[in-house]
Amino acid sequence: MSRPAASRIPALQHIRFVLVRPEHGGNVGAAARALKNMGLSELVLVAPAADAADTARAWAHGAADVLEATRYVPTLAAAVADCRWVAGVTRRSGRRRAAARPPRQFAAAVRADPARRPLALVFGPERDGLATADLDLCHDLVTIPSLPPQPSLNLAQAVLVVAYELLQAHTVTAPRPDHGADAGAGASATAAALEGLYGHLETLLHEIGFVQPHTAADRMGDLRRLLARAQPRPEEVQLLRGICRQALWAVRRRR
């Protein structure tokens, strides 16, 4: 059965799959093949193992073009800096981790919000998945349901499941109107802009004594989730940073 080409599904463009510190080239190649199967093509590797590229070629059957176009970056922050939506794929849960959605539900949300691009789907290394510092850069979490005896999926399998649900949502599911959206709102801020705001906020909160070294991580995690839900626009991020600058100036001047 023929599959739709990526060029026939414009909404699948500007969706990026990011593999953080992948250890096995076979998984990289299989992930590239999975993306090609599902009409996706943008793959970014963050600090992969030294021999990953060589082994990947043998596993990327029919997807050499995806593999050849793969970008290599040193950090996750660099991989998602221009993105307006970053979602981490993880099987872990915890108080500091936002409520995760299954891939089908997340794909429906992606279908309903086509303006929030570029979108990055972030996958962690095979051994232990995404670290807390990686998840701090994510606006949403996605978890693939599985049974307790074997809860974790192979990296390439996880990529295939998420890519499949995105394809299905954009070729089968009718678009859902977002009645709550502001039609004139414009694009949301990039991940890099939000990181700048978070750093500014944390500096201010330390200055005014709202956080201490042992509480800062939890408080900033709460603020990250709040602002990710709000999806602030670039000018709103600048407004908040202006408030931080003025507040810092006032506090330091008083001292």
Beta strands, then each sheet from edge to edge (+ up, - down):
strand 1: 15-20
strand 2: 42-46
strand 3: 71-73
strand 4: 85-89
strand 5: 119-123
strand 6: 140-142
sheet 1: 3+ 2+ 1+ 5+ 4+ 6+
end
